[in-house]
């Protein structure tokens, strides 16, 4: 379990890399130790030879003792171009190799040291070097390799032991530092995420960035931003659910009230007043549409918008009805309406839903022109192609602001006028999608805004093929 954690793996990797670094130090250290060992033997041999030169009547026992102290078999000293065997003793075996220490290369020293370590047995070698303090031109000795190899092994073991201790201490220090400055803050982030996940609606559980490391603090800030947005979205969802329940209750009561108003409206049709006779059918029709809307709202809490009841609809009748209502609603404001809809154009649509879409778009255009305080015009045009019907609604209003364009067709976010909720366009887009069509914003700006409704003819084509 510990090895699968970040701390455990970091500890292992740190130990391995520190040991690798110590091994890289160990190799040249052993080579340096071997060189110093051989140079020391040359120096001792030089001292012994100088003693012999000072008094050439030294007894044979003393000469052997000087050679034993120097650790060599014989000494050759070269002075004034003359090569002289100063001290000598019997050599137990032939010379196996010669090493020149006067100007050795680094890789040469390392290679000779490694060979000495891995080559077992006792061999005789010749070593050549420069005398110290310029006491001659050259000094040459013969010696055994067994003592040198034992000294190298002892030195290497001590270096490896020291390296192991340094590696463990270094790894532990790094392990504690990583746990303190990295693992512990990361565990804090994980705990904060788990705490937030248990109750994402609670804003108190949103992480507060506190890490001193720049990278970890950036991660905490990104997490805090995400949690803040998610909490806001959940709160909005809860508010929408509450609002949906409230709207359903209001629609239920409003439907009952409108039903009573519809009964009284039916009686108005029996009036002899010409003005009442002209207005009563529109009033009754408007009340009936309001009742239908309330019933649809009550159904909205159970499902999405009901699928459209597709029928062949004379588009000019629907447009005329919407325009008449909006012309009355415009009152004294200087707003003109124009219709460019072919008289015989029949579309395949749900008349009630198509009315709601057109009413939302034209109402938004009318309110935008009124809010600008300037005269304006709203035009509705339609055309038919082989594959679709297209209805365009154009106004000369001030255009949509940037926020409305960014959140177009999103409820409760794309509202334009003060107090609006942006529901009209969202509902209209959903109703058009239910017809298999698409609602698009074609252009908007200071010169005005243009929306287009595209209704495909796929169903009509299938009907024709079935006939």
N, C-alpha and C positions, 0 to 999 in steps of 0.2 A: 504493500500500500504506500509506504513511504517513498519507494523508488519510482512510483508513478506520479508523484507530486512534483511541482515545480522546484521546491526546495531540495528534494532528494536528488533529482537529476542534476541540478546546478552544483550540488556538493560533489557528486561523482565526476562530472565534467571538469570542475575546478581542480580536483585531486589529480585527474589524469593529465591535464594540461600542465600543471605545476611539475609533476613528475617528468613529463616530456621535456620541459625546460631544464630540469635538473640533469637529465640524461645528456642533453646537449652541452651542459656545462661540464659534466663528468668526463666526457671523452677528452677534451683539451686539457682538463686538469690532470688526468692520468699521464698524458703525454708530457706535460710540464714537469710532473713529479719524476718521471723516468729520466728526463734530460738533466734535472738537478741532481739526481742520484749519480748519474754517470760523470757529471762535471765534478761532483764531490770526490769521486774515486780518482779522477785525474789530478785534482788538487792535492789529495793525500799522497798520491804516487809521486807528484812533483816534489813535495816536501821531503819524502823519503830519499828521492834521488839526489836532492841537494845535500842532504846529510851525508850520502855516500861520496859525493864529489868533494865535500869538505875534508873527508878523511877516508881515503881509499883502503885503509888497513882495518876496516870494520870486520869483526868476526862473522863467520857464516851464520851462527845462531841469531846474531843481531840483524843480519840482512834478512833472514827469514821472518823475524818478528816485524821488521819494517814492512815487508810485503803483506803479512797477515793483517796488520793495522790498516794498510791501504786497501786491502781486499782484492789484490791483483796477484798475477803470477810473475810478470816481469814488466819492466819499465824501460822504454826507449826514449831518450831525450836527444833532440837535434839542436845543436848550438854551433854557430859559425859554419854553417853548411856541412857540419860533420854529424853523422848519425851514430849515436853511442848507446849500447846496451848497458844501462847503469845498474839495474837490479834484475836478477833472473832466478827462476826456480823451475823445476820440472812441470811441464804442461800435461795434464792427465789425458787429454784427447785433442784431436786436430781442431783447428779453429774453424768454426761453422760459418761465421759472418763477420763483416767489418762495418763499423758505423763511424762516420766522419761528422763530428760535432762542431766543426769550424764555421760552417755557414749552412745549417740545415733549414729546409722549408717546413712550414707548419704542417702540411699534409704528410710530408715524409715522417715527421716526428710522431704524428697521430698513428700512421700506419705501422711504424716500428713498435710503438707501445701496444697496440692491439695484438700484433703478432706475438709479442712477448707474453701477453696475458693468456692467449689461447694455446700457446705451444708448450706442452708439458715437458718434463725432463730437465736435465742439467747439461748445458752446452757451454763451450768456450767461445768467446767472441773477442774481437779486437776493437778497441775504441781509440779514435784519434781526435785530438783537440789542441787548442792553443794554450801554451803555458800562461799562468797568471803572472801579472806584473812584468810581462815581456821578458821572462827568464829563459828565453830560448825561442826557437822558431817552431817547434812542434814537439808534442809529447804523445806517446803511444803506449797503451797498456793492453794486456790480455787478462780476462776475468771470466768468472762463472756467471751463468744466467739464473741459477736457482735462487740465490739470495735476492737478486733484483726482482724476480717474479713474485717471490713471497712478499717483498715490500710493496710491490704494486697491488697485489691482492688485498693486503691489509689496508692500504690507503684507499683502495676502491670501496671496500666494505664500509669504512668509516664515512666516506663521501656519500654512499648510498643511504646509510642510516641517517646521516644529517639531512640529506635531501628528503627522505621520508618524513622526518619530523617537521621540516620546514613546510612540506606539502600539506600535511595534516593541519598544522597551525594556520597556514594561509587559507586553506579550504574552510576551516571552521570560522575564521574571521569573516571571510567573504559570505559564508552561509548565514551567519548572524546578521551581517549588513544587508544582505538581500532580503531576509525575512523582515527586518526592521523597516527598510525603506521601500520595498517593492511588494513582497508577498502580503504583508499585513495590510497595506492600503488596498491591494487588489481584493483581499478577503472582505474588506469593508465595503467595497463596491458591490461584491457578490451578495453580501448580507443586505445591503440597501436595495438591490434588485429583488431579492426574495421577499423583503418586507413590503416593497411596493406592489409586488405581484399578488400578495395576499389581500390587499385592499387598494386597488388603483384609483378609487374615487376619493381617497383621503389625501388631500394636498400636503398634509404634514409629512407624508412618507416620501415625498420627492427628495431625491438626494441633493445635498448642499455641497458643491465642489469645495474641497479643502486640501487636496493633495499638493505637496510642494513640487513634485516632479512635473515638468511641463507636459509631457506626453500623457501621463495619468490624469492630470487636471483637465486636459482637453477632452479625454474620454468621459470624465465626470460631467463636464459642461454639456457635451453632446447628449449624454444620458439624461441629464436634468431637463434639457430642452425637449427631448422626446417624451419624457414622462409628463412634462407640463402640457404639451400638446395633447397627449393621450387623455390626461385627466380632464382637460377642457372639452375634448370630444365626448368623453363619457358623460360629463355633466350636461353637455348640450343634448346628447341622446336621451338622458333622463328627463330633461326639460321638455324635449319634443314628445316623449311618451306621456308626460303629464298634460302637455298642451293638447295632445291627441284625445286624451280622455275628456278634457274640458270641452273641446270642440264637439266631441260626440254627444256630450250631455246637452250642450247649447243647441246643437242641431236637432236633437230629439224634441226639445221644447219649442224650438222655432218652427219645426215642421207642424206641430200641433196648432201653433198660432196661425201659420200660413194656410193651413187647411180651413180654418174658420174664415180667414180673409177670402179664400177661394170661393167659399159658399156665398158670401156677400157679393163677390164680383160676378158670380153667375147671375144673380138677381139684377145687377146693373144692366145686363144685356136687354132686359125687358123694358128699359126706360125709353120714353118717346123723345128725349132730348137728342138732337143730332150729334152734338159734341160728345155726349156720353156714349152714344152708339158707336162713334168712331174710336173712342179711347178704351171702351170696355173690353173688346177682344184682345187688345195689346196688354191691358192690365191683367186679364185672366191668364193670358199666355205667359206673362212674366211671373205671375204668382205660381203657376204650374211648374215653370222652370225652376223657381226657387225651392219648391217642395221636392222636385226631383234631385236638386243639388244637395239638399239636406239628407235625403235618403242615401245618396251616393257617399256623403261624408260619413254617415253611420256605418256604411259597409267598408269604408276605408280602413277602419281599425282592425278589420278581420283579414283584409287582403289588399292588394294593390288596386289601381283603378280597374274597374270591370272591363273585360274585353269589349271592343266596339261592336255594336250591332250594325253591320254594314248594309247599307241600302243605296239605291240610286237616288241622289239628291241633286236638285236643281240649284247650282251654286249661287245664282243671282238672288234667289229668294232668301238664302241664309245671310248673304252679304247685305241685302237691303234691310233685313230685320236688325242686324247688328248696327248698321249705320244709322238707322232711324233712332235707336235707343241712345247711341252716343251723341247724335245731333241734339237730342233733347237734353242730355246731360251737360253738353257744352254751354247751354244757356246763352248768356250775352257775350261770351268770349268770341273773338274774331277767328273762328276756325272753320275752314271749308273742307268738305268731303267730296272726293271724286271716285267714281267707280268705272273701271274698265274691264268688265266681266262679260264675255259673250252671252247673249240672252239664252241660248239653248245649251250651254255647257253643263253637262251632267257629270258628277263625280261619284265615285264609290266610297262612301264614308258613313260614319255615325252622325246624324244631323245634330244631336244634342252636344256631342263632344266637339264637333267642328265649330258649332256656335261658340262654345266656351273658349276654344283656341283663338278664334278671330276676335271675340270680345276682349280677351286679355291683351292681345297685341294692340288693338285699336285703342283700348282704354289707356294703356301705357303711353301710347303716342299722344293722345289727347292731354293727359296729365303732364307730360313733358313740355308740350307747347304752352299750356297754361302757366306752368312754373317759370318759363322763360319770360313771360310778360309781353310777348310779341305775337303778332298774327301768324298763323301757320296753316298748313294744308296737310291733309291725310288722304292718301290715294290707295285704293285697293285694285289690283289688277290680277288677271288670271290668264293662263295660256295652257294649251294641251299639246303634248308631243306623243310620239308612238309609245313611249315607255312610262310616262307619268303626267300628272297634273301638277302645275306649279302656281301657287298663289303668293303674290308679293304684297307686303304692306310697307308703304314708304311714308315718312313724315319729314317735315322741315324743322323739326325741333333742334335742341342744342346738342344732341348726340349723347351717347352713353359715357359716363365717367370711367376712369381706368379701373376702379374697384369692381364696378358692375361687369366690365368686360372680362376681368380676371376670374370672377366667380359666376360667369354666365350659366344659367340653367341650374344653379345650386340653391336649394331653399335656405332661407334665413341668412344668406350671405351676399346675394347679388341685388339687394334692394337699392333702388335709385332715389326715390323721393323720401322725404323725412317721414318716419312712421311706417314705411313700407317694410315688408319682410322678404321680398324677392320670391314669393310663391307663384305669382302669375306665370312667369316664364318657365319655372320648373314644372308646373302642372301642364302647361301647354306642350312642352317638349315630351313629357311622358305620354300625353294623349296622342301626339303625332306618331311616336314610336309604336304605340299600340296599333296604329294603322299600317305599320311597316314602313312609315315614311321618316322624314327628317326635317327638323326645324333648324335653320341656319341664320346667323347674323352675317349678311353680305357686306354691309358697309355702315360706318357710323363716324360722325365728326360734326364740326360746327354747321355744316350744310344740312345735316339731317341723318336719319337712320333708316335702314332697309332690312326687313326680315323676309325670309322666303320659306314657304311650306311646300314640301315636295311629297306627293302621295303617289306611290307606284300603282301601275295598272295590272299587276300580276294576277290579282283575283279576277279582274274583268276579262283578261285574256283567257284564263282557265274556263270562265263561264261561257265565252264564245266558242271555245273548243268543245264544250260539252253539248252545245246546241246542235 
